[in-house]
Amino acid sequence: MTETTVDEVMAELAELEDPKARAVNERHGDDHGVNLGRLRALAKRLKTQQDLARRLWETDDTAAKLLTTLICRPKAFERDELDTMLRTARTPKVHDWLVNYVVKKSPHSEELRLSWFADPDPVVASAGWALTTERVTKKPEDLDLPGLLDVIEADMKSAPDRLQWAMNHCLAQIGIDHPEHRTRAIDIGERLQVLKDYPTSPGCTSPFAPVWISEMVRRQDAKPGA
């Protein structure tokens, strides 16, 4: 599919609308009814189309924005453009895909991480924490891990939901990836009790940091050659 128009894509997204999928998605704050597997199949057919991606984002339709993150060229976005996109992401899934599929691959990711981390908007700040968690795992050099733990210890308990979730993920990754900070990370989790009672499906790991850390470390230690 080449030179696809926005109207053609929007018509196809409308055909993929499923009331049952919408009901499930809306329970998680996502106002669209497109099965994500079918959305990915559409993206695979469209292939990379940067101009189309930009125009789909401008529709402000959630399914179209998700498609944007799958067919865009992440390195083609300017820093301010990505900042504006994040602030207009609206729904949790669009926010998550934008950060993970686009911003993390951008040459502006570190600059945006530092800017968003200190943003007064907790949803924007959560993106800064998500990018920080990526660095905790993949590029921890120059990160102040004890300082991050200080902030988590002081602020996570009272943080709004999406920011709290992002801070908790960072706490867990520090404990998982950095043994020298593991005891303190587990202790912070035990004292704050954040997400301790979060419902967890059978076979899934609880997001409660002490459990999450312990289970991931156990799996690492069980790997051959560990």
Secondary structure, 3 states (H helix, E strand, C coil): CCCCCHHHHHHHHHHCECHHHHHHHHHCCCCCCECHHHHHHHHHHHCCCHHHHHHHHHCCCHHHHHHHHHHCCHHHCCHHHHHHHHHCCCCHHHHHHHHHHHHHHCCCHHHHHHHHHCCCCHHHHHHHHHHHHHHHHHCCCCCCHHHHHHHHHHHHHHCCHHHHHHHHHHHHHHHHHCHHHHHHHHHHHHHHCCCCCCCCCCCCCCCCHHHHHHHHHHHHHHCCCC
